[in-house]
Amino acid sequence: MIRITVDDELRKKFGDFKQDVELYDEAGRVLGRFQISAPWTDPDQWEPLTPEISQEEIERRLAEGGATFTTAQVIERLSKL
C-alpha cells in the first residue's frame, strides 16, 4: 500500500475530505475512489464494553450444568442451516 500525506493545498482540493472522493485523469477515467474513514476504524475512537451480566452470573450459569458447545460444534450446526 502506498501512503500519501495530505498537505493543506491537497486538503483544500478535496474539500477537507468531508465526503468520499473520486480521482479522474484528463480522459475522464476513474483512477481511484477513496472513502472517508468511519469512526469505528480508529481504535482511539472506540469505547470500552462492559459485560451485560456479571462474572458471578456467568459462573452461576456454568455451574447449573446446562448444555455447552465447542466452537467446532457451533460451526457445524450453523453450516447445516
Backbone torsions as a table, in degrees:
resi	resn	phi	psi	omega
1	MET	NA	141.2	176.7
2	ILE	-95.8	133.6	179.0
3	ARG	-106.6	127.8	-179.8
4	ILE	-119.9	127.1	176.1
5	THR	-90.0	127.2	-176.4
6	VAL	-89.1	123.3	175.9
7	ASP	-91.3	177.4	-177.1
8	ASP	-60.7	-37.8	-179.1
9	GLU	-65.1	-45.7	178.9
10	LEU	-67.4	-38.2	178.5
11	ARG	-59.8	-40.0	178.2
12	LYS	-64.5	-40.6	178.6
13	LYS	-62.2	-35.8	-177.6
14	PHE	-92.1	10.5	177.5
15	GLY	67.6	33.2	178.5
16	ASP	59.9	21.0	174.9
17	PHE	55.5	44.3	178.3
18	LYS	-88.5	-7.9	174.2
19	GLN	-147.8	171.0	-179.1
20	ASP	-60.1	153.2	-175.5
21	VAL	-125.2	137.9	171.3
22	GLU	-116.9	136.0	177.1
23	LEU	-108.0	133.6	179.3
24	TYR	-123.7	151.4	172.1
25	ASP	-89.2	-177.7	-176.6
26	GLU	-62.8	-25.1	-179.6
27	ALA	-86.2	-1.6	179.0
28	GLY	89.2	8.1	178.5
29	ARG	-81.4	141.2	-180.0
30	VAL	-73.8	125.6	176.4
31	LEU	-94.3	-31.9	-179.3
32	GLY	-176.0	155.3	174.9
33	ARG	-123.8	132.0	-176.5
34	PHE	-125.3	126.4	179.3
35	GLN	-97.0	141.7	176.0
36	ILE	-63.9	152.0	-177.2
37	SER	-76.3	126.6	177.1
38	ALA	-76.5	148.6	-177.6
39	PRO	-56.9	-32.5	-176.1
40	TRP	-74.8	-6.4	177.3
41	THR	-85.6	-9.1	-179.4
42	ASP	-106.7	109.6	-177.9
43	PRO	-57.2	-25.5	177.9
44	ASP	-65.9	-19.2	-179.8
45	GLN	-93.2	-3.9	-177.6
46	TRP	-73.9	149.1	175.9
47	GLU	-108.8	143.1	179.7
48	PRO	-67.6	145.3	177.7
49	LEU	-98.9	143.6	174.1
50	THR	-114.6	142.7	-179.2
51	PRO	-65.2	146.4	178.9
52	GLU	-76.0	-21.8	176.3
53	ILE	-123.4	153.1	-176.8
54	SER	-76.2	163.9	176.2
55	GLN	-61.6	-36.8	178.7
56	GLU	-62.7	-40.5	179.0
57	GLU	-65.7	-38.9	177.4
58	ILE	-62.1	-46.3	179.6
59	GLU	-63.7	-39.1	178.4
60	ARG	-62.4	-43.6	-179.3
61	ARG	-65.6	-39.0	177.7
62	LEU	-65.9	-36.9	-179.0
63	ALA	-69.2	-23.9	-179.9
64	GLU	-65.8	-19.5	176.3
65	GLY	81.0	23.8	177.1
66	GLY	-69.1	175.5	-178.4
67	ALA	-64.1	136.0	173.5
68	THR	-128.1	154.8	-176.9
69	PHE	-134.7	145.6	174.1
70	THR	-78.8	164.7	176.9
71	THR	-58.5	-42.1	179.9
72	ALA	-61.0	-40.2	178.9
73	GLN	-65.4	-40.5	179.0
74	VAL	-64.4	-45.6	179.9
75	ILE	-61.8	-43.4	178.9
76	GLU	-60.9	-44.3	-179.8
77	ARG	-65.5	-42.4	179.5
78	LEU	-65.5	-34.9	-179.7
79	SER	-68.0	-21.2	178.6
80	LYS	-83.2	-12.3	-178.5
81	LEU	-75.8	NA	NA
